[in-house]
Amino acid sequence: MTTAPTASGEIASGNTASAHNEPDLEPSRVEQRRKLVTAIPGPRSRLLHERKLSAVSAGVGTGLPVYVERAGGGILVDVDGNHLIDFGSGIAVTSVGNSAPRVVSAVKSQVDDFTHTCFMVTPYEEYIAVCERLNALTPGDGEKRSALFNSGSEAVENAIKIARVFTGRTAIITFDHAYHGRTNLTMALTAKNMPYKQGFGPFAGEIYRVPMAYPYRWPTGAEHCADEAFEAFVSQVHTQVGEQNTAAVIIEPIQGEGGFIVPSPGYLRRIADWCCQNGILFIADEIQSGFCRTGDWFACEHEGVVPDLIATAKGIAGGLPLAAVTGRADVMDSVHGGGLGGTYGGNPVACAAALGAIETMEVEDLCGRARQIEALFMPRLLELGAKFDVIGEVRGRGAMLAIELVTGGADKTPNPALTAALNAYCHSQGVVTLTAGTFGNVLRFLPPLSAGHDLLNEGLDVLEQAFVASL
């Protein structure tokens, strides 16, 4: 899709709709086209950023300092009137789109009724309804229970609390390239030092790290990755921890911040089976990969894995803060009364949003939509990979896709400088992209599942232009 300056000097997309290839999605109140009327960031955004620097802790970073005023579908509109294509969904949060109608309606209705009581003091139906939906939607046919929290970090931390109580054991196994959060315990689980851990220790104990089945970077080649990674996992747990001391193994079915690493086929299944054989709980961290993002409701379904516990957040509530732990009833009910909870956990407004978001996912078949996005993106990304040898690998599933950037040819040396340059170019042209990866050399793509084909294709056009401009 081409772009051209308009009479006013703005850049706008050349085609705003194509009825023959648009999915059947709820219409957005925001015009679905890229439109640049100022440089990025524009003057009003720059003024707001000056205020941010003088009012907000420097520890709170900003990847792209354009200040958003409204959003919908696949578009973010900033305070200068620029329309930017959203390839990030607020890091996989607004999967149903920003201001999704069912979410907005549910939130407005709930706010009219009441905004808070604390479920642990005087409960309400909305919390129960969300738990019922999670118990039905998450993998496995057995009896399940859920508990609600505020953030992904809280969900992970509580999953580990539950696992330790149920098993009577303390050790937790995590993986290279993992990201699980920013609290003290979840920082210990997270592999990458900068920016997540630097200077914040000492961290929680009884956390042990093992190799991840990372096919692209496995030393003896991708064809050996599954077997050798599993053998290394079993050996390290046995010799360094002891199966009898291990409460749980926690893994992202597709690693997020670590670089959208898809483990070798069969690896998750083997880990889950080994856990079952040794009385160890298998915890799936589906905070970034859950809720239709990968083309299934949850990424572990792709290999038929049923976790003992599953941690969710991000896409659960259409942008409102909500998280959950769902799992086997006997495991979840093993915790003493009052051992789980929090003042804001399962806030009624966030619960209403979650019910609206889940209804949207079902009615609009957003699992199917994620598979459509993969079918659109993958050929384009593979074409770029064939054209530019600095793309070491194209990977992912559904609408959770990435390219890993290297120095080129057979050299797999990570290339964070090129990654940053591509990211900056896309930003300057009105496409919101995100980086990731232990080595800072991965561009990841998490478009809203509500974004139309034309918009996504145009964003990919800009990505291709970024390669031409940066190499």
C-alpha positions in Angstrom: 0.0 0.0 0.0 1.4 3.4 -1.0 1.4 6.6 1.0 1.3 10.1 -0.3 1.3 13.7 1.1 -2.1 15.3 1.2 -2.9 18.9 0.3 -2.3 19.9 3.9 1.1 18.3 3.9 0.1 15.3 6.0 0.9 11.7 5.2 -2.2 9.5 5.0 -2.7 5.9 3.9 -3.8 5.5 0.4 -6.7 3.0 1.1 -8.9 3.2 4.1 -11.0 0.1 3.5 -11.2 -3.0 1.3 -14.5 -4.8 1.8 -13.3 -7.9 0.1 -10.6 -8.7 2.7 -11.7 -7.1 5.9 -12.7 -9.5 8.7 -16.1 -9.2 10.4 -15.1 -7.0 13.3 -16.9 -4.5 15.4 -16.5 -1.0 13.8 -14.3 1.4 15.6 -15.2 5.0 16.5 -11.7 6.0 15.4 -10.9 6.4 11.7 -8.8 3.4 10.7 -6.0 5.0 8.7 -2.4 6.1 9.4 -2.2 9.9 9.3 0.8 12.0 10.2 0.2 15.8 10.5 3.3 16.6 12.5 6.7 15.1 13.1 6.7 12.2 15.6 6.6 13.2 18.4 4.6 16.4 17.7 4.8 19.7 19.6 2.0 18.9 22.1 3.5 15.6 22.9 6.9 17.2 23.4 5.4 19.6 25.9 3.7 16.8 27.7 7.0 14.9 27.8 8.7 17.9 29.4 6.0 17.7 32.1 6.6 14.0 32.4 10.3 14.4 33.0 9.7 17.0 35.8 6.9 15.0 37.5 7.4 11.3 36.9 10.2 9.2 38.3 13.1 8.7 35.8 12.8 5.0 36.5 9.5 4.9 34.5 10.7 4.7 31.0 8.8 5.6 27.8 9.5 3.8 24.5 7.8 6.3 22.2 6.9 9.7 23.8 3.7 10.4 21.8 0.8 11.1 24.2 -2.4 9.3 23.3 -5.7 11.1 23.4 -8.0 8.3 22.0 -7.7 4.9 20.4 -9.7 2.2 18.7 -9.3 -0.7 16.3 -5.7 -0.7 15.3 -5.1 3.1 15.6 -3.7 5.3 18.4 -4.5 9.0 18.0 -2.1 11.4 19.8 -2.6 14.8 21.1 -1.2 16.4 17.9 -3.8 14.6 15.8 -1.5 11.9 14.4 -3.0 8.5 13.7 -0.5 5.8 14.4 -0.8 2.1 13.5 -0.6 0.0 16.7 1.6 -3.1 16.5 1.9 -3.4 20.2 -1.6 -3.5 21.9 -0.1 -2.0 25.0 2.1 -5.1 25.2 -0.7 -7.6 24.4 -3.2 -5.9 26.6 -5.8 -4.4 24.2 -6.2 -7.6 22.1 -9.9 -6.8 21.7 -9.0 -3.3 20.6 -9.0 -0.1 22.5 -12.4 1.0 23.7 -14.0 -2.2 22.5 -17.8 -1.5 22.6 -18.7 -4.4 24.9 -16.0 -3.5 27.3 -17.0 0.2 27.3 -20.6 -0.7 27.9 -19.9 -3.1 30.7 -17.6 -0.6 32.4 -20.0 2.3 32.2 -22.8 0.2 33.6 -20.6 -1.1 36.5 -19.4 2.4 37.4 -23.0 3.6 37.6 -23.6 0.8 40.1 -20.5 0.9 42.3 -16.7 1.0 41.8 -15.4 -0.9 44.8 -16.2 -2.8 48.0 -13.3 -5.2 48.3 -14.3 -8.7 47.5 -12.8 -10.0 50.8 -15.2 -7.7 52.8 -18.5 -7.6 50.9 -18.3 -9.7 47.7 -20.2 -9.2 44.4 -21.3 -11.4 41.5 -18.9 -10.0 38.9 -15.9 -11.6 40.6 -17.6 -15.0 40.6 -18.7 -14.6 37.0 -15.1 -14.0 35.8 -13.9 -17.0 37.8 -16.6 -19.2 36.3 -15.5 -18.1 32.8 -11.9 -18.7 33.5 -12.6 -22.1 34.9 -14.5 -23.0 31.8 -12.1 -21.5 29.2 -8.7 -22.6 30.6 -7.3 -26.0 29.5 -8.5 -29.1 31.1 -11.9 -30.7 31.9 -11.4 -31.2 35.6 -12.9 -29.2 38.4 -11.1 -25.8 38.7 -11.0 -22.7 40.9 -9.7 -19.2 40.3 -8.5 -16.2 42.3 -8.2 -12.7 40.9 -5.4 -10.1 41.3 -4.2 -6.9 39.7 -1.2 -7.6 37.6 0.8 -10.4 36.0 3.5 -10.2 38.6 0.9 -10.7 41.3 -0.6 -13.7 39.5 2.8 -15.4 39.2 3.7 -14.7 42.8 0.4 -16.1 44.0 0.7 -19.2 41.8 4.0 -19.9 43.5 2.5 -19.3 46.9 -0.2 -21.8 46.1 2.3 -24.4 44.7 4.4 -24.2 47.8 1.5 -24.7 50.1 0.1 -27.6 48.1 3.3 -29.5 47.7 5.0 -28.6 51.0 8.1 -27.9 49.0 10.0 -24.7 48.3 12.1 -24.8 45.2 10.9 -23.2 41.9 12.4 -24.0 38.5 12.5 -21.2 35.9 14.2 -20.9 32.5 16.8 -18.9 30.6 15.3 -15.9 28.8 12.2 -15.9 31.1 10.3 -12.8 32.1 7.8 -13.1 34.9 7.5 -9.6 36.4 9.0 -6.8 38.5 8.2 -7.7 42.1 11.1 -9.1 44.2 10.0 -12.7 43.7 9.2 -12.3 40.0 12.5 -10.5 39.4 14.3 -13.6 40.8 12.4 -15.6 38.2 13.2 -13.2 35.4 16.4 -13.9 33.5 17.4 -10.5 32.0 19.3 -8.1 34.2 18.9 -4.7 32.5 16.5 -3.0 33.0 14.5 -5.4 35.2 16.9 -6.4 38.0 19.9 -4.1 38.0 20.5 -2.8 41.5 17.3 -4.2 43.0 18.7 -7.3 44.8 19.0 -9.3 46.9 16.2 -11.4 45.4 13.9 -14.1 46.8 15.6 -17.5 47.3 14.9 -21.1 46.2 14.7 -20.1 42.5 16.7 -22.2 40.1 17.3 -21.5 36.4 17.7 -24.1 33.7 18.3 -23.9 29.9 15.4 -23.0 27.6 14.7 -25.0 24.4 15.6 -22.1 22.1 15.9 -23.7 18.7 17.6 -20.8 16.8 20.4 -20.5 19.4 20.8 -24.1 20.5 24.5 -24.9 20.2 24.2 -28.2 18.3 21.3 -27.0 16.1 17.6 -26.8 16.2 17.2 -30.5 15.3 18.8 -31.5 18.6 17.2 -28.8 20.8 14.2 -30.6 22.2 16.1 -33.7 23.3 19.2 -32.0 24.6 17.3 -29.2 26.4 15.1 -31.7 28.1 18.0 -33.8 29.2 19.8 -30.7 30.6 16.6 -29.7 32.4 16.2 -33.2 34.1 19.9 -33.4 34.9 20.1 -30.0 36.5 17.0 -30.3 38.6 18.1 -33.8 39.8 21.7 -32.8 40.7 21.3 -29.2 41.8 17.8 -29.1 43.4 16.3 -32.5 43.9 12.9 -33.5 42.6 11.6 -34.1 46.1 12.4 -30.4 46.9 10.8 -28.9 43.9 7.3 -27.3 44.2 6.8 -26.1 40.7 8.2 -25.5 37.2 7.1 -22.2 35.7 7.3 -21.6 32.0 5.9 -19.2 29.4 4.6 -21.5 26.6 5.9 -18.8 24.2 8.5 -16.6 26.0 7.6 -12.9 25.8 10.2 -10.3 26.8 12.9 -12.9 26.2 12.3 -12.7 22.5 9.1 -14.5 21.6 10.9 -17.8 21.8 8.8 -20.7 20.7 10.2 -23.9 22.4 10.9 -26.9 20.2 7.9 -29.0 19.4 7.1 -31.5 22.2 9.3 -29.8 24.8 6.4 -28.4 26.9 4.6 -31.8 26.8 7.7 -33.5 28.1 8.2 -31.0 30.9 4.6 -31.3 31.9 4.7 -35.1 31.9 7.9 -35.1 33.9 6.3 -32.8 36.5 3.4 -35.1 36.8 5.7 -38.1 37.4 7.5 -36.3 40.2 4.6 -34.7 42.0 5.7 -31.2 40.8 3.2 -28.6 39.7 3.4 -27.3 36.1 2.7 -23.5 36.1 2.0 -21.9 32.7 2.6 -18.2 32.6 0.2 -17.2 29.9 0.2 -13.5 30.8 1.3 -12.3 27.4 0.3 -15.3 25.3 -3.2 -15.9 26.6 -6.7 -14.9 25.5 -6.7 -15.7 21.8 -3.3 -14.1 21.1 -1.7 -17.2 19.6 -4.7 -18.5 17.7 -5.9 -20.6 20.7 -7.4 -19.3 23.9 -4.1 -20.2 25.5 -0.8 -21.1 24.0 -0.3 -24.3 25.9 -3.3 -25.7 24.1 -1.2 -26.0 20.9 0.6 -29.0 22.4 -2.4 -30.3 24.4 -0.7 -29.3 27.7 -3.0 -28.9 30.7 -1.2 -26.9 33.4 -1.8 -27.5 37.1 -1.9 -23.7 37.5 -2.2 -21.0 34.8 -1.4 -17.3 35.4 -3.2 -14.8 33.2 -3.4 -11.0 32.9 -2.8 -8.5 30.0 -5.5 -9.4 27.4 -8.0 -10.5 30.1 -9.9 -7.2 30.5 -9.5 -5.0 27.5 -7.1 -2.6 29.2 -8.2 -2.6 32.8 -6.0 -4.0 35.5 -6.9 -7.6 36.2 -5.0 -10.9 36.6 -5.9 -14.4 37.7 -4.6 -17.7 38.8 -6.7 -20.7 37.7 -6.0 -24.3 38.4 -7.0 -27.7 39.8 -9.6 -27.4 42.5 -7.6 -29.4 45.0 -4.5 -27.3 44.4 -6.3 -23.9 44.6 -8.3 -25.0 47.7 -5.3 -26.1 49.6 -4.5 -22.5 50.7 -5.9 -21.5 54.1 -8.7 -18.9 54.2 -7.4 -15.4 53.9 -4.1 -16.6 52.3 -5.0 -15.2 48.9 -6.4 -11.8 47.9 -5.7 -8.1 48.0 -7.6 -4.9 48.5 -8.1 -4.3 44.7 -7.9 -7.8 43.5 -10.9 -8.6 41.2 -12.1 -5.0 41.3 -15.8 -4.9 40.1 -15.1 -2.5 37.2 -12.2 -4.6 36.0 -14.3 -7.7 36.3 -17.1 -6.1 34.2 -14.4 -5.2 31.6 -13.2 -8.8 31.5 -16.7 -10.2 31.0 -17.1 -7.7 28.1 -13.7 -8.6 26.6 -14.3 -12.4 26.8 -17.7 -11.9 25.2 -16.0 -10.0 22.4 -13.4 -12.8 21.9 -16.2 -15.3 21.6 -18.6 -13.4 19.4 -15.9 -12.1 17.0 -13.9 -15.4 17.0 -10.7 -13.6 17.9 -8.8 -17.0 18.0 -9.7 -17.3 14.3 -8.7 -13.6 13.8 -5.3 -14.3 15.4 -4.8 -17.1 12.9 -5.8 -14.7 10.1 -3.2 -12.2 11.3 -0.5 -14.9 11.3 -1.5 -15.9 7.7 -1.1 -12.2 6.7 2.1 -11.4 8.6 4.1 -14.6 8.1 4.5 -14.5 4.3 5.5 -10.8 4.5 8.0 -11.4 7.3 9.5 -14.4 5.5 9.8 -12.4 2.3 11.8 -9.8 4.3 13.9 -12.6 5.7 14.7 -13.8 2.2 15.6 -10.3 1.2 17.6 -9.2 4.2 20.1 -11.6 5.7 20.2 -9.6 8.9 16.9 -11.4 9.8 18.1 -14.5 11.5 14.7 -16.0 12.3 11.0 -15.3 11.8 9.0 -17.0 14.6 5.8 -16.9 16.7 2.3 -18.0 16.5 -1.0 -16.3 15.8 -0.7 -12.6 16.4 2.4 -13.0 18.6 5.2 -12.8 16.0 8.8 -11.6 15.9 11.9 -11.3 13.9 15.4 -11.8 15.4 18.0 -9.4 14.0 21.7 -10.5 13.6 24.8 -9.2 12.0 24.0 -11.2 8.8 24.7 -14.3 6.8 25.6 -17.3 8.9 26.7 -15.0 11.8 24.1 -15.1 14.6 25.7 -12.3 16.6 22.8 -10.3 18.0 22.3 -6.9 16.4 20.6 -4.6 18.9 21.8 -1.5 17.1 19.9 -2.4 13.9 16.9 -3.4 16.0 16.8 0.0 17.6 17.2 1.8 14.2 14.3 -0.2 12.7 12.2 0.5 15.7 13.0 4.3 15.6 12.2 4.4 11.8 8.8 2.8 12.3 8.0 5.2 15.1 8.9 8.2 13.0 6.5 6.9 10.3 3.6 6.4 12.6 3.9 2.6 13.4 4.1 1.7 17.0 6.5 -1.3 17.2 8.2 -2.9 20.2 11.5 -4.5 20.8 12.3 -7.5 23.0 14.9 -10.2 23.6 17.6 -11.0 26.1 20.0 -9.4 23.7 17.8 -6.5 22.7 17.7 -7.8 19.1 14.1 -8.8 18.5 11.3 -6.8 16.9 7.9 -8.2 18.2 4.5 -7.7 16.7 1.4 -7.8 18.8 -1.3 -6.0 16.8 -4.8 -5.7 18.2 -7.0 -8.5 17.0 -9.4 -5.8 16.0 -7.1 -4.3 13.4 -8.1 -4.6 9.8 -6.1 -6.2 7.0 -5.3 -3.0 5.1 -4.0 -1.3 8.2 -1.8 -4.2 9.1 -0.4 -4.5 5.5 0.4 -0.8 5.6 2.3 -1.2 8.8 4.3 -4.0 7.2 5.0 -1.8 4.2 6.6 0.7 6.7 8.6 -2.1 8.2 10.0 -3.0 4.8 10.8 0.7 4.2 12.6 0.7 7.6 15.0 -2.0 6.4 15.7 -0.1 3.2 16.4 3.0 5.1 18.5 1.4 7.9 20.8 -0.9 5.9 
